[in-house]
Amino acid sequence: MKSEVLKQLWRRGGLYAITQTDNKSAETIIAEVAAAIRGGAVIVQYRDKNPIDAENLARELVTLCHQYHVPLIINDDIDLAARVGADGVHIGKEDGNIALARKHLGDAAIIGVSCYNFVEQAIDAQAQGASYAAFGRFFPSSSKPLAAPAHIDTLKQAKRQLTIPIVAIGGILPENGAPLLTAGADLLAVIGGLFDDQPEQSARAYRALFE
């Protein structure tokens, strides 16, 4: 199977790993992402709110992910994604737009959009060419403690109205993720539940939800 085909397998659903970078060295981040992929992560997002050397780390993550035929996307930064040859970008409400991302990254890029608790926003993003819509937070989250909660009924409504993959995020653990999948999520995006402790074993626990 060709590499580019393998890198599209995330669309079938699975664990969406988002890097945990605070107070961690680049070497630790790389090692943890490798462990998460070995455990079953199907897509990785490089998220770093306090970067020191974001470009070099992003390049290393691209190389690592591509060795495993897993796509690496960048949070927020379209220009960084273009410079390091990432597979796409995840954008929030203040991070640019889909058309700009497509212009810089190309038609094949993965363009994810945060839609919070708004299905209408996801429908609009899909019409503009988004690759997936992300909803959340669904549970209390240490990475976004002030984020407004999303409701499980939003996933059910989104599943009826969207054709692009649906991502759920926010405080998701192996113990609470199953209802989100039942409601319509295709991918579970995780930071702390994956990287707080033993990422490979944690990834396997999430992967079991999809089996």
C-alpha positions as MATLAB code, in Angstrom:
seq = 'MKSEVLKQLWRRGGLYAITQTDNKSAETIIAEVAAAIRGGAVIVQYRDKNPIDAENLARELVTLCHQYHVPLIINDDIDLAARVGADGVHIGKEDGNIALARKHLGDAAIIGVSCYNFVEQAIDAQAQGASYAAFGRFFPSSSKPLAAPAHIDTLKQAKRQLTIPIVAIGGILPENGAPLLTAGADLLAVIGGLFDDQPEQSARAYRALFE';
ca = [
       0.000    0.000    0.000;
       1.412    3.393   -0.964;
       2.498    5.837    1.747;
      -0.021    8.514    0.773;
      -2.830    5.974    0.951;
      -1.656    4.834    4.383;
      -1.673    8.429    5.587;
      -5.373    8.687    4.734;
      -6.380    5.754    6.930;
      -7.064    8.184    9.798;
     -10.361    8.964    8.074;
     -11.648    5.559    9.158;
     -11.418    6.678   12.770;
      -9.181    6.074   15.745;
      -6.983    7.790   18.300;
      -5.944   11.351   17.485;
      -2.827   12.185   19.522;
      -2.117   15.814   20.418;
       1.345   16.544   21.792;
       1.863   17.442   25.439;
       4.806   19.839   25.425;
       4.826   21.791   28.703;
       8.059   21.305   30.655;
       9.194   18.536   28.312;
      12.320   18.352   26.167;
      12.143   17.800   22.439;
      13.630   14.349   22.959;
      10.868   13.433   25.406;
       8.145   14.718   23.094;
       9.537   12.728   20.182;
       9.812    9.573   22.280;
       6.273    9.952   23.594;
       4.792   10.506   20.149;
       6.617    7.440   18.849;
       5.172    5.427   21.738;
       1.657    6.713   21.044;
       1.936    5.721   17.394;
       3.178    2.264   18.320;
       0.164    1.996   20.590;
      -2.231    2.843   17.788;
      -2.534    6.607   17.212;
      -3.669    7.196   13.613;
      -2.983   10.936   13.377;
      -0.794   13.339   15.375;
      -1.142   17.061   15.987;
       1.805   19.171   17.094;
       0.380   21.637   19.614;
       2.734   23.891   21.571;
       1.477   27.063   23.231;
       4.946   28.051   24.506;
       7.361   26.963   21.782;
      11.102   27.370   22.110;
      12.250   25.842   18.821;
       8.984   24.940   17.137;
      10.325   24.591   13.615;
      13.025   22.037   14.401;
      10.719   20.015   16.634;
       7.957   20.114   14.021;
      10.391   18.852   11.360;
      11.453   15.989   13.616;
       7.824   15.083   14.245;
       7.060   15.111   10.527;
       9.981   12.753    9.912;
       8.921   10.463   12.736;
       5.267   10.311   11.737;
       6.073    9.693    8.098;
       8.285    6.761    9.064;
       5.096    5.193   10.442;
       2.925    6.492    7.570;
       0.921    8.591   10.051;
      -0.014   12.190    9.183;
       1.339   15.062   11.260;
      -0.631   18.286   11.377;
       0.209   21.570   13.052;
      -2.037   23.410   15.483;
      -2.851   27.027   14.620;
       0.132   27.847   12.395;
      -0.443   27.538    8.643;
       2.948   29.026    7.771;
       4.798   26.587   10.039;
       2.888   23.677    8.522;
       3.960   24.806    5.056;
       7.610   25.317    6.019;
       8.086   21.890    7.618;
       6.106   19.868    5.090;
       3.375   18.843    7.519;
       0.295   17.046    6.243;
      -2.065   19.788    7.319;
      -3.182   22.204    9.986;
      -5.829   22.504   12.669;
      -7.417   25.928   12.898;
      -9.597   27.549   15.520;
     -11.800   30.586   15.221;
      -8.832   32.994   15.321;
      -6.231   30.991   13.406;
      -6.908   31.853    9.770;
      -9.361   30.237    7.420;
      -9.779   27.156    5.280;
      -9.211   28.951    1.975;
      -5.913   30.399    3.215;
      -4.807   26.995    4.503;
      -5.645   25.367    1.163;
      -3.727   28.069   -0.719;
      -0.579   27.463    1.339;
      -0.823   23.695    1.887;
      -2.544   22.355   -1.225;
      -5.630   20.356   -2.061;
      -4.427   17.184   -0.360;
      -3.766   18.829    3.024;
      -5.744   17.835    6.106;
      -7.556   20.949    7.315;
      -9.229   20.459   10.688;
     -11.549   23.035   12.204;
     -12.616   23.587   15.807;
     -16.413   23.821   15.922;
     -16.832   23.706   19.713;
     -20.535   22.950   20.253;
     -21.898   24.356   16.983;
     -23.071   22.017   14.249;
     -23.896   24.960   11.982;
     -20.266   26.038   12.131;
     -19.209   22.525   11.136;
     -21.636   22.464    8.205;
     -20.163   25.746    6.989;
     -16.609   24.444    7.436;
     -17.460   21.320    5.461;
     -18.864   23.447    2.638;
     -15.602   25.408    2.583;
     -13.561   22.232    2.244;
     -12.616   21.257    5.789;
     -11.251   17.723    6.187;
     -12.788   17.162    9.614;
     -14.795   18.970   12.275;
     -13.780   18.897   15.947;
     -16.228   19.322   18.813;
     -15.497   19.761   22.501;
     -14.733   19.910   25.316;
     -16.894   17.012   26.488;
     -15.340   16.522   29.927;
     -13.225   18.690   32.257;
      -9.868   19.271   30.591;
      -6.563   20.364   32.085;
      -5.331   21.652   28.709;
      -8.415   23.851   28.196;
      -9.927   24.335   31.659;
     -11.955   27.396   30.638;
     -13.361   25.976   27.411;
     -17.140   25.909   27.177;
     -18.626   22.411   27.394;
     -19.986   20.588   24.377;
     -22.945   18.220   24.530;
     -23.177   14.653   23.349;
     -26.340   15.501   21.403;
     -24.155   17.769   19.261;
     -22.271   14.696   18.058;
     -25.530   12.945   17.201;
     -26.743   15.927   15.202;
     -23.373   16.324   13.482;
     -23.323   12.674   12.472;
     -26.658   13.131   10.716;
     -25.584   16.236    8.830;
     -21.872   15.870    8.065;
     -20.004   13.634    5.674;
     -16.499   14.552    6.903;
     -14.991   12.794    9.936;
     -15.998   14.023   13.381;
     -13.451   14.535   16.163;
     -14.333   14.698   19.859;
     -11.938   16.376   22.292;
     -11.715   17.391   25.910;
     -10.967   15.260   28.942;
     -11.493   11.995   27.094;
     -10.288    8.822   28.805;
     -10.609    5.154   27.861;
     -13.282    4.965   30.555;
     -15.523    7.704   29.112;
     -14.804    7.624   25.384;
     -17.216    4.907   24.252;
     -20.410    7.027   24.502;
     -18.814    9.667   22.260;
     -18.137    7.053   19.598;
     -21.656    5.723   19.902;
     -23.023    9.248   19.488;
     -21.099    9.828   16.271;
     -17.449   10.684   16.877;
     -15.008    9.038   14.479;
     -11.820   10.074   16.249;
     -11.000   10.797   19.889;
      -8.441   13.584   20.340;
      -6.404   13.212   23.510;
      -3.558   14.969   25.303;
      -3.368   14.251   29.041;
      -5.095   10.895   29.016;
      -2.471    9.742   26.544;
       0.720   11.500   27.590;
       0.403   11.861   31.363;
       1.692    8.320   31.844;
       2.897    5.428   29.655;
       1.695    6.672   26.248;
       2.061    3.363   24.419;
      -0.068    1.473   26.935;
      -2.524    4.352   27.119;
      -2.839    4.420   23.332;
      -3.624    0.707   23.327;
      -6.424    1.307   25.831;
      -7.951    3.943   23.544;
      -7.473    1.769   20.493;
      -9.527   -0.961   22.148;
     -12.535    1.360   22.021;
     -12.457    1.167   18.224;
     -12.111   -2.584   17.964;
];
